Amino acid sequence: MSLDSFVEDLKREGYTVRLDASLPGKSGVVHRFDLLAEKAGGEKTSIVCMRQRGSNQVEEMIGLFIMAFDVGAKPCYVTAQSVERKIAEAYGITFLAST
């Protein structure tokens, strides 16, 4: 699934999607995400997404997890390569394979 199709899926599910979005965390730090999707409901749901940038995917995933935790959102990581799935599963990070 590409990031574009992920965005379209989120919109169909009623999310408001912003690309290259910033969001302040409980810590007071403002975090930048490639994608922020928010849905109002009984309890507000947010998804933050980051694309693979460097060669150390483990550090990137842990950083994404920390930022998502700080803003109270579900993390999602986009990559074109095979990644460390055990870490993703341990931290509840969703993967999208970019095309």
C-alpha positions in Angstrom: 0.0 0.0 0.0 1.3 3.4 -0.9 1.0 6.5 1.3 -1.4 8.0 -1.1 -3.8 5.0 -0.9 -3.4 5.0 2.9 -4.5 8.7 2.9 -7.5 7.9 0.7 -8.5 5.0 3.0 -8.3 7.2 6.0 -10.5 9.9 4.4 -13.1 7.2 3.5 -13.1 6.2 7.1 -13.9 9.7 8.2 -10.5 11.0 9.2 -9.2 14.5 8.6 -5.7 14.1 7.1 -2.9 16.6 7.2 0.5 16.0 5.5 3.7 17.4 7.0 1.9 18.2 10.3 3.2 19.3 13.6 1.6 18.4 16.9 2.5 19.3 20.5 3.0 16.4 22.9 2.3 16.1 26.6 5.9 16.9 27.2 5.6 20.3 25.6 7.8 19.3 22.6 6.3 19.9 19.2 6.8 16.8 16.9 6.7 16.8 13.1 5.0 13.9 11.2 4.7 13.1 7.6 1.0 12.5 8.1 -1.5 13.3 10.9 -5.0 11.8 10.7 -7.6 12.7 13.3 -11.1 11.5 13.8 -13.6 12.9 16.3 -16.0 10.5 17.9 -16.7 9.1 21.4 -13.0 9.4 22.0 -10.7 11.3 19.6 -8.5 9.0 17.5 -5.2 10.2 16.0 -2.8 8.4 13.7 0.7 9.7 13.0 2.9 8.4 10.2 6.5 8.7 9.4 8.4 7.6 6.2 11.7 5.8 6.3 14.6 8.2 6.0 17.8 6.7 7.2 19.4 3.4 7.3 18.8 2.7 11.0 15.1 1.7 10.9 15.1 0.4 14.5 16.1 3.9 15.8 13.5 5.5 13.5 10.7 3.2 14.7 11.6 3.7 18.4 11.6 7.5 17.8 8.2 7.3 16.1 6.8 5.3 19.0 8.0 7.8 21.5 6.6 10.8 19.5 3.3 9.0 19.0 3.1 8.1 22.7 3.8 11.8 23.6 1.0 13.1 21.4 -1.4 10.2 22.3 -1.6 8.7 18.8 -1.2 5.4 17.0 2.1 5.1 15.1 2.5 4.0 11.5 5.8 3.6 9.6 6.2 3.6 5.8 9.0 1.7 4.3 10.0 0.1 1.0 12.3 -2.4 2.7 12.1 -5.3 5.0 12.1 -4.0 8.6 12.5 -5.3 12.1 8.9 -6.7 12.6 9.5 -7.9 16.1 10.1 -4.4 17.3 7.1 -3.1 15.4 4.9 -5.8 17.0 6.2 -5.1 20.4 5.4 -1.4 20.2 2.2 -1.7 18.2 3.6 0.1 15.1 1.7 -0.5 11.8 3.7 -0.9 8.7 2.8 0.3 5.2 4.9 -0.9 2.2 5.5 2.0 0.0 5.4 1.6 -3.8 
